[in-house]
């Protein structure tokens, strides 16, 4: 008999029984349910269970935080319920029945970028390290960089660009692959489509602005001409092109006789997708992306940038609850492509730190409560390392006031962040290690912002908590 058999039986009853579960799986710390009737779940009693660290509903899934022992709990739950577990992808597919159109769009966007995040974080750290050795004038009375005084480090700097270029300049390849993988079509065709967007035959996207219109190479078809422009680091053109390829492949697969489908489907799908990408979708997507990034950039750098920072810093944590925060990945990448860095992501990292600092306050307030500390300490650590769900859903939302204190601290830090023009090379680890992804010139200001994001929520939480938790 498993350790969690009795707890599993109780949870099964509280989620509405076996007949109310459409699908169930687990991730690193959470049980993921798709419920036929979500309102049947008794959230109050579920969160009162000793084994449960918290719960929340996101993207159509009711998720119960168990902790690092979730795999053992899941095995006992499957044994008790008699339900056959499914993969996380199957749960996500089943969860769509509980999502509206906007939620489905946001979920799709999140699932496209999720496989790319590790590479993007790696690229950001590499760019940050390169900036430290080739852009910080720390030697010979502040006149030379490390690369200028050492051939070894100059060689390291040059070599590391191999990875940096692959991550960011070739980003459309990853996006096209990820879209075809998510949509269940031929991934190799997605990779080839992505390669046609960043081919060396094309004028590099970063060189377009500095090239006279008359000097831009073209494909001359006699009756019309098309600019041979690459889409390095461009997000929206790649997404538009990839979805076009996906639906073309699905269409041709449906109408093509099986005997010739191996030839007709990939040929027609890829050819038409590449034509559409370079003739229409690329230019249109580039324009859309530029408009979005320019609007956000204007908000961060304009006359009302302090207000923008305060609002964004305050509302980002609530956006995490709704799942809308996933849209920020595309905006960050577009800002990086257009402006060589993002001032949005530093505020996201500060919001995560602020929520972790609110939990730090709860650790102090509940220092005599051993049961609470079992949740508080690991949640605080994971939040400071960029994983916010245990902190937000397991603690801060449970008591409410730590969540609000974290939001206030995040807003204060964000105001200083935008006021000082703090910029990141790329998306990084969304917590204390995030400073490694900040541009060297902004590291000092980001350190100040981190101090604010730690101090303000911690102080507010302890002050408010002494009154709210009196007698507990």
Phi, psi and omega in degrees: 000130184288161182297328187252019184303312182293319177296321179296319178298318180295315180296320179303316180293319185286338177273002176108009178085172183302321184291346180266356183260114177278326179196154178210141174209191176212159174242213185292325185227354191231146165277134181244115180249142163249114185259138178295321177229090185304329183293345179285342180290127179270088187298319181301313181288327178298313182289343177279347178295139183297326184282346185265131180264352182152173178209159176197161177246128181210136179049043176080004181246135173268115187247130181247120183279118179255319182116196186292345180267016186300327182295320177294318179298316181300316180299319178291324180295318179297319180295318182288317186279335184075012179270138177276120180293156180232172180287164177298325179296320179294322178296316179299320179295316179293328183293341182299339179294339181257010184248145171273180185299318181295317179297322178294321179295316181294320178298318179298318180297317180297319182289335176289316186274337183307314180291343183270341187303315180303319179292320181294319177297316178300314179299321179296318178295322180293317178297322178297317179295318179298320179296327180292327184264342181243359182232349178266118181271088186249355188239156180051060178060035175075026182251347184223153176266172179298322180294331182283339181253356182220120178293328179300310182289332174295321177294319177299316180300316180292319181294318183294336178295337176304318180282316181302316179295319181298322182287310189266313180295324183265017181307320179304330178296314179297320180295314181297320177298314184296321179296313180294326177295314180296322186271357175076027177253187187289112185293326180296325177294324177295319178297316179297317177301315178300320179296326178291342179276342183235017183303147176293346176289341185265157173291122182304138183304325182287346181261354184298313184299328182266009181250130178297147183304322182290341183263356179287125181295152182224157164269121182259111180259016179083297181277338180201164180234149178230129180296135177270077184248135176275164182237043178305131176068002181279134185267304187294317176304320180293318180295314180298315181296318183295316179292328175297315177300317181301310184285331173295315180297317179297322179294310182292328177294329182283323187260350184269132175302142185303326186295333181242009185295328181298332180266311188289313188298305181293323182296306183293320182297310183291315182300311181293325179293319179293318177300312180298321182297316185271334181275322188231301191296320180299304179300318180293314179297320178301316181296315180299313180299320180294321179295314180298311182294324180291323178295313179295318180297321178296322178295322183282331186247352186282192184296333183253028185298326180294319178294317178302313181297317181297316181294313181297315179299325181286322188265352185298316180300316174299328177296327178299322181297321183277342184091355182293343182295341180296337180293339183293333180301313180296320181293317178302313182295325178290321177297319178297317181294321186272328188236004177076014179173169179232132175263000179277314184299321178305324179291328177294315178299321180292325177297318178298315179299319181297318178294323176295324180290329175295321176294323177301321175297321178293328177298317179293315183295325184252029186299338179265000181257095185297323181295318179294324182293335177298333178265317187298310187296307179295328178294320179296315181298313181295325179293317178296339178262007172104358179255105192265341189305312180301323181288312184292307187276331183276335186229300191297317178286334179297319180259347177072304186299325176296326179297314180293320178298321176296319178298318179295315178298321178298318179297318179298315180294322181294325178299313178294323182300311181284328180296328180264001179065032182298126188231142177255149175293322185194178173295133181231202176285120189282051178204211181302322177292354181300339180299337180291341180262000181276143178297143185309320182294341183254359185297321180295315180294324179292325177298320176297317179297321178296320178299320178294317181293337176274312188288312186298307179297323180298312181294313180299317182295318181291322180292309180294320184295329179299327179276318184289325185260012180302128179091352179273000000 
